[in-house]
Amino acid sequence: MKKSLALLLLASMLAFALVSCNQGTGAPASDKPTLKIGFIGPLTGDAAAYGRKMSQAASLAIEERNAATDAKFTVTLIKEDSQGKPELAVTAIDKLISTDKINGFIGEVFSSNSLAIEPKIDAAKITMISPSSTSPDLIGKTKFFFRTVADDATQSPILALYVANELKAKTVAILFTKNDYSQGLAQSFTKAFEAAGGKVVASESGVAGDKDFKTQLTKIKAAKPDVLFLPDYVAETAQILEQAAGLGIKAKVVSSDGFSNPDILTTAGKYAEGVIFTAAPDAKGDKTTTFLAAYKAKFGEDADDFSKNAYDGTNILIDAFIAAWATATDDQKKAGTIDLEAIRASVAATKAFAGVSGEVTFAADGNLIKNWAVKTVSGGKFQQTAVYKVDNNALVKVQ
């Protein structure tokens, strides 16, 4: 009897654990219908900080919306780890669409991965909002893609003109990684900088995960550039900065929005000091302040710009769920299968959304309409220098 009772108790505990594990992030036990948001990004590996921060921001938004007393449904977040690899992102999106039957998607983090899964998103008619994929190549392939980050087609010219006009640099060397984000930025920066009268005197590359860049940096040192451009993510950039200093390279270092993750301040340490980079403009206001405090209190670390983008994207998606829910049939509501086209249409209509990242307005092609800031590291902290746009091939300060 005692043995049988113990086994029965153990079986009950295991069953409860399995149910709990399958509820997903941000979904407390509820008798309300459940709608699902998928997330894919690097949750392990060198780039895990990006995926961790963005998925945490998405889960915070969902938790807050689920707590609303007038919520007609519960939202859950289903996270998948791509490790930054396109092939794993494809496997993950197949699972999210076919098995989990998601109603919307936040991600992917990296442009290469977003490009890999975009056809799957289009075929399934799942609305995708990326907080960080900036490649211009993502536009025009599906009406289901949106992003809460400005794209590289606007980022590169601003940085190139800033380097030429404000830093008065005549020559630049570039060290990039062979992926859609880094290589795309290197190419578009080169075009804009040379159009402004500058010259790229060296263009070297590596692959994601490289730890030793001394061969490339030795060639760059020999070219004696005024500026060294590093369009990359935290892990590689931190290695390059330290090795460049060790080789005695004196060029001013500039970078892109991948540098805006605050982990670079500890990973690169003193070598990050003085680096200039493009990023989203600083957002201000009570909503942003409240989000930053709530994020820090819950996760024990500071949110970055991409976290703000993920939080806003998630809230925009949930607003679209609410709009689609209003016209759904009782059977659709019970099954959690609200109209996917209605979700997309609601997201596409987003204009002047008051987000924690600032105002969010989507263009007809899904692009975010926004300017870029130029920031620097001063005293171990990010400091915004100014906000710019390009008008008739000229750099215009707007803030």
C-alpha positions in Angstrom: 0.0 0.0 0.0 2.7 2.5 1.0 4.7 1.7 -2.1 1.7 2.1 -4.4 0.7 5.4 -2.7 4.3 6.7 -3.1 4.3 5.8 -6.8 0.9 7.4 -7.4 2.2 10.6 -5.6 5.3 10.6 -7.8 3.3 10.2 -11.0 1.1 13.1 -10.0 4.1 15.3 -9.3 5.6 14.5 -12.7 2.4 15.2 -14.5 2.1 18.6 -12.8 5.7 19.4 -13.7 5.1 18.5 -17.4 2.0 20.7 -17.5 3.9 23.6 -15.9 6.8 23.3 -18.3 4.5 23.4 -21.3 2.7 26.5 -20.3 5.4 28.8 -21.7 6.8 32.1 -20.6 4.3 34.8 -19.5 1.3 32.4 -19.3 0.0 31.9 -15.8 -2.6 29.1 -15.3 -5.8 30.3 -16.8 -9.1 29.1 -18.2 -8.9 31.8 -20.9 -8.1 30.9 -24.5 -4.3 31.1 -25.2 -2.6 32.9 -28.1 1.0 32.2 -28.8 3.9 34.4 -29.8 7.1 32.7 -31.0 10.6 34.0 -30.4 13.9 32.8 -32.0 17.3 34.2 -31.2 20.7 33.2 -29.8 20.0 32.1 -26.2 23.4 30.3 -25.9 26.8 31.0 -27.4 28.8 34.1 -27.9 25.8 36.2 -29.0 23.5 35.0 -26.2 23.2 38.4 -24.6 21.3 39.7 -27.6 18.7 36.9 -27.6 18.4 36.9 -23.8 17.7 40.6 -23.5 15.2 40.7 -26.3 13.3 37.6 -25.2 13.2 38.9 -21.6 11.7 42.2 -22.8 9.1 40.2 -24.8 8.2 38.1 -21.8 7.9 41.2 -19.6 5.4 42.8 -22.1 3.4 39.6 -22.2 3.4 39.3 -18.4 2.1 42.9 -18.0 -0.7 42.4 -20.7 -1.8 39.1 -19.1 -2.2 40.8 -15.8 -4.8 43.2 -17.3 -8.2 42.5 -15.7 -10.0 43.0 -19.0 -7.9 40.6 -21.0 -10.0 38.2 -23.1 -7.2 35.7 -23.7 -3.9 34.7 -22.3 -0.7 35.2 -24.3 2.3 32.9 -24.0 5.9 33.2 -25.4 7.5 30.2 -26.9 11.3 30.7 -27.1 13.7 28.8 -29.4 17.5 29.0 -29.4 19.1 29.5 -32.8 22.6 30.0 -31.4 22.9 32.7 -34.1 22.9 30.0 -36.8 20.5 30.3 -39.8 20.0 26.5 -40.1 18.9 26.3 -36.5 16.6 29.3 -37.0 14.9 27.4 -39.9 14.4 24.3 -37.8 13.0 26.4 -35.0 10.5 28.3 -37.1 9.3 25.0 -38.6 8.5 23.8 -35.0 6.9 27.1 -34.0 4.6 27.1 -37.0 3.7 23.4 -37.4 3.8 22.1 -33.8 3.2 25.1 -31.6 0.9 26.9 -34.1 2.0 30.4 -33.1 -0.2 33.4 -33.9 2.7 35.9 -34.3 6.4 36.1 -34.1 9.1 38.3 -32.5 12.5 38.0 -34.1 14.8 36.9 -35.5 17.7 38.7 -33.9 20.2 38.5 -36.8 19.6 39.5 -40.4 21.0 36.3 -41.8 18.6 34.3 -39.7 15.6 36.5 -40.6 16.4 36.1 -44.3 16.5 32.3 -43.8 13.1 32.1 -42.2 11.3 34.8 -44.0 10.0 32.4 -46.7 8.5 30.2 -44.0 6.9 33.2 -42.4 5.4 34.3 -45.7 4.0 30.8 -46.5 2.4 30.5 -43.1 1.1 34.1 -43.1 2.6 34.7 -39.6 3.3 38.4 -38.8 6.9 38.8 -37.9 8.3 41.8 -36.1 12.1 41.9 -35.7 13.6 44.1 -33.0 17.1 44.0 -34.6 17.4 42.7 -38.1 18.6 45.7 -40.2 19.4 44.2 -43.6 17.7 46.1 -46.4 17.3 42.7 -48.2 14.5 41.8 -45.9 12.2 44.3 -47.5 10.0 43.5 -50.4 9.8 39.7 -50.0 6.7 39.4 -47.9 4.0 41.6 -46.5 4.3 39.9 -43.2 7.7 41.3 -42.2 8.0 44.4 -40.0 10.8 45.7 -37.8 11.1 48.1 -34.8 14.7 48.9 -35.7 15.8 51.3 -38.5 17.5 49.7 -41.4 21.1 49.7 -42.7 20.1 51.7 -45.8 19.8 54.7 -43.5 22.4 53.7 -40.9 25.4 53.4 -43.2 25.1 56.8 -45.0 24.7 58.6 -41.6 27.8 57.0 -40.2 29.8 57.4 -43.4 29.0 61.1 -43.6 29.7 61.6 -39.9 33.1 60.1 -40.4 33.8 62.2 -43.4 32.3 65.5 -42.3 32.6 65.5 -38.5 35.7 63.4 -37.9 37.3 64.8 -41.1 38.7 61.4 -41.9 40.1 60.8 -45.4 40.8 57.1 -45.1 39.0 54.2 -43.5 39.8 50.5 -42.9 37.1 48.0 -42.3 37.1 44.7 -40.5 33.8 42.8 -40.9 32.4 39.3 -40.3 31.0 37.3 -43.2 27.3 37.5 -42.5 24.5 39.5 -43.9 24.5 42.2 -41.2 28.2 42.9 -41.0 29.1 42.4 -44.6 26.1 44.4 -45.8 27.1 47.3 -43.5 30.7 47.2 -44.8 29.5 47.4 -48.4 27.0 50.2 -47.9 29.4 52.2 -45.8 32.1 51.9 -48.4 29.8 53.2 -51.1 28.6 56.1 -49.0 32.1 57.1 -47.7 33.7 57.0 -51.1 30.8 59.0 -52.6 31.6 61.6 -49.9 35.2 61.8 -51.2 36.9 59.3 -48.8 38.9 56.2 -49.5 38.6 52.7 -48.0 42.3 51.7 -47.8 41.8 48.2 -46.4 38.8 45.8 -46.1 39.4 42.6 -44.1 37.1 39.9 -42.9 36.7 37.0 -40.5 33.9 34.6 -39.6 31.6 34.5 -36.6 33.4 32.9 -33.6 36.9 33.9 -34.6 39.1 34.8 -31.6 42.3 35.9 -33.4 42.2 38.9 -35.8 45.9 39.8 -35.6 46.6 38.9 -39.3 43.8 41.2 -40.5 44.8 43.9 -38.1 48.4 43.8 -39.1 47.4 44.5 -42.7 45.1 47.3 -41.5 47.9 48.8 -39.5 50.1 48.9 -42.5 47.4 50.8 -44.4 47.6 53.6 -41.8 43.8 54.5 -41.9 42.4 57.5 -40.1 39.4 55.5 -38.9 38.8 51.7 -38.3 35.2 50.6 -38.9 34.0 47.5 -37.0 30.4 46.6 -38.1 30.0 43.6 -35.8 28.6 42.1 -32.6 30.0 42.2 -29.0 32.1 39.0 -29.0 34.1 39.7 -32.1 34.3 43.5 -31.5 35.7 43.1 -28.0 38.4 40.8 -29.3 39.3 43.2 -32.2 39.5 46.2 -29.9 41.9 44.6 -27.5 44.1 43.1 -30.3 44.1 46.4 -32.2 45.4 48.2 -29.1 48.0 45.5 -28.6 49.3 46.1 -32.1 49.5 49.8 -31.6 46.8 50.8 -34.0 46.0 54.5 -33.4 43.0 54.9 -35.8 39.8 56.2 -34.4 37.3 53.3 -34.0 33.7 53.5 -35.2 31.0 50.8 -35.1 27.4 50.2 -35.8 24.3 49.4 -33.7 25.6 45.9 -32.8 27.9 47.9 -30.4 24.9 49.2 -28.5 24.5 46.1 -26.3 25.8 47.3 -22.8 27.7 44.0 -22.4 30.4 45.5 -24.6 31.3 47.9 -21.7 32.3 44.9 -19.5 33.5 42.5 -22.3 35.8 45.1 -23.9 36.4 47.2 -20.8 38.8 50.0 -21.3 39.2 49.2 -25.0 35.6 50.4 -25.6 36.4 53.9 -24.4 36.0 56.5 -27.1 34.4 54.2 -29.7 31.8 56.0 -31.8 28.8 54.1 -33.1 25.4 54.5 -34.6 22.3 53.4 -32.6 18.7 54.2 -31.9 18.1 57.7 -30.4 17.7 57.8 -26.7 14.0 57.5 -25.8 12.7 59.7 -23.0 9.5 59.9 -21.0 7.7 58.2 -18.2 6.9 55.1 -20.2 10.6 54.5 -21.0 11.6 55.2 -17.4 9.0 52.7 -16.1 10.1 50.0 -18.5 13.8 50.4 -17.7 13.1 50.1 -14.0 10.7 47.1 -14.3 13.2 45.3 -16.6 16.1 45.9 -14.2 14.0 44.8 -11.2 12.9 41.6 -12.8 16.0 40.5 -14.6 18.8 42.1 -12.7 20.4 43.7 -15.7 19.9 46.8 -17.8 17.8 46.7 -21.0 19.5 47.7 -24.3 18.0 49.4 -27.3 17.0 46.1 -28.8 15.2 45.2 -25.6 13.1 48.3 -26.0 12.4 47.3 -29.6 11.3 43.8 -28.6 9.0 45.2 -25.9 7.4 47.5 -28.3 7.1 44.9 -31.0 5.4 42.5 -28.6 2.9 45.1 -27.5 2.1 46.0 -31.1 1.5 42.4 -31.8 -0.7 41.9 -28.8 -2.7 45.0 -29.8 -3.2 43.3 -33.2 -4.4 40.1 -31.5 -7.0 42.2 -29.7 -8.2 43.8 -32.9 -8.4 40.4 -34.6 -10.1 38.9 -31.6 -13.0 41.4 -31.9 -14.0 40.0 -35.2 -13.2 36.3 -34.5 -16.0 33.7 -34.3 -16.6 31.8 -31.1 -15.0 28.7 -32.6 -11.9 30.6 -33.6 -11.6 32.1 -30.1 -11.9 28.7 -28.5 -9.3 27.2 -30.8 -7.0 30.2 -30.6 -6.9 30.5 -34.4 -7.8 34.2 -34.9 -7.4 35.5 -38.5 -3.8 35.9 -39.5 -4.5 38.4 -42.2 -6.4 40.6 -39.6 -3.3 40.5 -37.3 -1.1 41.6 -40.2 -3.4 44.4 -41.3 -3.5 45.7 -37.7 0.3 45.7 -37.4 0.7 47.3 -40.8 -1.6 50.2 -39.7 0.7 51.1 -36.8 1.3 54.9 -36.8 2.7 57.0 -34.0 2.7 54.1 -31.5 4.0 55.6 -28.2 6.6 53.0 -27.4 9.4 52.7 -24.9 11.8 53.0 -27.8 10.2 56.2 -29.0 7.5 56.6 -31.6 6.9 53.6 -33.9 5.5 54.1 -37.4 5.7 51.5 -40.1 6.1 52.4 -43.7 4.1 50.6 -46.3 6.9 48.1 -46.8 7.2 47.2 -43.1 10.3 49.4 -42.5 10.5 51.5 -39.4 10.5 55.3 -40.1 13.2 56.6 -37.8 16.4 58.6 -37.6 19.8 57.4 -36.2 21.8 58.7 -33.3 25.6 58.9 -33.1 26.9 57.8 -29.7 30.2 57.3 -28.0 31.6 55.5 -24.9 32.7 58.1 -22.3 33.6 57.2 -18.7 32.5 53.6 -19.3 29.0 54.7 -20.3 27.1 55.3 -23.6 26.6 58.9 -24.3 24.5 60.3 -27.2 26.2 62.9 -29.3 23.4 63.9 -31.7 20.6 62.5 -33.9 20.9 62.7 -37.7 19.2 62.1 -40.9 20.5 62.3 -44.5 18.7 64.7 -46.8 19.9 65.1 -50.5 23.1 63.3 -49.6 23.9 65.7 -46.8 24.1 65.0 -43.1 21.5 66.9 -41.2 21.4 67.2 -37.4 17.9 66.9 -36.1 18.5 66.8 -32.4 
